[in-house]
Amino acid sequence: MLLRGKLTPRRRLLLAILAVLLLAIGLAAWAGMAATRGIETADMDWNGDGNVTRTEILQSFYAVTAVRVREGNRECTTFRWGRAGDVIRVDCQTVFGEAASE
């Protein structure tokens, strides 16, 4: 005999919330949001004042996109305001070893 738990309204609500959260994370990753690109919190100073606020961290989920480009040993990440497309900053670094051959 197969035992099944009841799908109570509370469990349905939890399942629906989890589905919406997963969909939102998937859409953010598809849109290239900075929060889904492995950007550290300390690098989310979008206004350049030296302090990272909660607002700037939240902006990485909905307002700031990050695009990585690799040319040889050089890897650059361009941060832009989502809809406007204005460049916030470009971070470049030189990658040595096996990471450069990918």
Disulfide bonds with the S-S distance in Angstrom:
Cys76-Cys92 2.09
